[in-house]
Amino acid sequence: MQTYRIADHRLFTSGGRHFLYLSRDNALFEADRETRDWIRRYGADAAALTRAVEARRQAPASEAWAELENLLARRVILREAEPADVARAARTPEVPLKTLVLHVTDACNLGCTYCYHGRSASAEGPDAGRGRAMPVETAKRAVDFLMDASAGLEEVVLVFFGGEPLLNLPLMAETVGYARQRSTEAGKKVSFAVTTNGTLLTPRAIAFLHANDIGVTVSMDGIEPVHDRFRRFPDGSPSYRAILPGVRALLTAPRKKPVVARVTVAGAPDHVPRTLDHLLAMGFSEAGFAPVTTDDRAFQLDAPAMERLLDQFRLLSARFLETALAGDFLGFTNLVDLLVALHEGEVKTHPCGAGLGLFSVSPDGRLYLCQRLTGREEGGMGDLEGGLDRAKVDRFRAMAGVDRKSECRSCWVRAVCAGGCYHEALTREGSLTAPNRHYCEWIKTWTAMGLDVYARLFPACPDYLDKLSMLRGHAPLHSRTI
């Protein structure tokens, strides 16, 4: 006999209304009394639920059956899958390469004390800023690899990373030209992005970035005293005032793409709202905040600091909602990304695209899972000469899937988190594929905040959420209802 169960879920209220979030489907809708009654009555008793479903099947024309059909259609009530169905769902589908990150140089002219790459390539003295630089031939092979491995995709992305990538600006310029040529030959569209520390934003560099429509992310930690705590030159001198003229020139120059800021949060996080205001006032379209990834307790955010960071995010989420209801936009990247993930209903089987549609290339042509794992043996996945090590990639994909992480299987944020960042897991948990246990409760609370904002925003202005999705390159979802 077919058996049934109530789907993994979270019931909550927002603005005086009841909502149901289905964990595995990443789906949110308003929950009427009947839905809530079914969940409360049968949530912990699959046998009783199965008997109730079978009883209502005896009268398929009744109002009670129509109510049940609605719950089945919305997947509030699930038919228990057959073993063959479970096995099929567990298989990781083949994913073509879409994004390739070129680690164009190991060198960096800053000596940020919290940097996960360390300071070996940014020593003080005549060797400052030196390190392995990617040769032109390697960059071209990387472009060829992207075009070939992207299979039938019509759009691909090339990202320049480092070290400080603008130290190798001539390579970037030659690579962009070659990528445009190869993409035309392959019938694809290629777009470009770069992450920079802002120290080398010369007029020439800015003109190149804007002329080639390259998306720019600037690593900048906010107001001057906060930025200069850890982001200093190798000789210990502060960097804020040194980068300010170039950053302002970048932000005021005519451009097609918005410029965003990435903030590493280390030490006390109480500056976050001031930092966001400061960066937006400078002209950045958005700013995103990430706790520092390190095993050094001098920089790690301990539990009380992470709680304070949640408090800051709570304040900014309230401001975002107020701004959105007034028809305006607050460039708080963390919340925008979360709201888009909820609106799109994306169900993650893996935490991110690393090892799926994204890989990185080191200066010597080795392939890695992502830019943060470039150079780490654990993240190595082949090289440009021989291509991806398919056995290693397949093994990683299988081991990294959320269903392989026992702690994640019953977690209500699994479809949004999927266990968390691999680099973070390697640093803090000792394994690429371990769940980020140290962030579990934090992520749950943060996701609950996002759900509350979504539930308040959607009934008032659903088109606003469509616009957020479009900012991230998605088509509008005018038919989405909750």
Order of alpha helices (4+ residues) and beta strands (2+ residues): beta-beta-beta-beta-alpha-alpha-alpha-beta-alpha-beta-alpha-beta-alpha-beta-alpha-beta-alpha-alpha-beta-alpha-beta-alpha-alpha-beta-beta-beta-beta-alpha-alpha-alpha-alpha-alpha
